[in-house]
Each structure stands twice: as structure tokens, then as C-alpha cells.
Amino acid sequence: MSTVSGLVGGHDVPEAVRSLTTLTDPDDVDLFTITTPAAADRSAEEWACAVLEHAGSRPARVLWRLMGLRLGPRHSPGHVQGWKIAARGANWLRVETASWYMTAQAVCLVEEGQVFISLSLRYDRPIAALAWGRRVGPHQQAIPGMLREAAGLMTT
């Protein structure tokens, strides 16, 4: 059985996750965690691909394009759903993208029994707060379902 929890705001994000982003003083941070026995059976890149490319991927990519985020090729080894792989470690992956008004980084960290997905945003122009404010609700509603769907994919 898998359970998902969410956390909004950078203050309570565990240091293990926070230390993997290079955005200093992000304007918006959220973290979603899925607890599942099979978490460590797959790499962080496999989890990121399952969440971003396979679980609800079309609506997410459309949203990112509408937000003006610059995306790379969908099926490139250097990208996950168009987000550039910026760095990786043994159990984590950081992807990033940007638009003319904001910079975004997502981190996937895999630990025994848990997968953490964090999104950090830096508002590079004042319009970013308004643009993200209109999309943050649907984002925060979609991620738990995408994590559950990804967990189902990862155990088959």
C-alpha cells in the first residue's frame, strides 16, 4: 500500500531534499512524498520518468508549454519530459527549466521506503507570482495522483 503526503513551503522541506537544489531563496517550494515498500527498487531517474513522462504526462507538458517553460526533446537521455537533467547522484536527480519570467527545479530523492518529489521556483519577474498563482492549485492536486500512478507502474 502506498501513501502520499504533501508539504507546501520551503521551511519544512527536509535538508536531504533542500540541499539538492541550487536555487537560493526560492519563492515557492512544494514537496510530495510517497511511501511505498518498492521505492528503492528503482533509481531516482526511473521514478522521475514514471512521474513526469508516464503518469498524467500530456496535461503536465501542455501546462508547462502554456507557462512558457523552455523544454528540450521528450525522449532525450539528457532530459526528463523536456526538463534538462542538471545533476544526479546515487539516489537523486535534479531537473530544471526556465521561462523568461521564472526558473524551476525539480528534485527526486529515493530513500528506503520513500520517494520525495520537490519543485522549487524562483520568480525572475513580478509576473511569475501571478502566473504560478493561477496554476499552483491544479499542480498540487495533480501530483499525488501522479505519484500513485507512478508507484503502480514501478511495481508492475
Summary of the structure (lengths in Angstrom):
residues: 156
radius of gyration: 14.3
end to end distance: 13.8
largest distance: 44.2
contacts: 501
relative contact order: 0.24
helix: 37%
strand: 31%
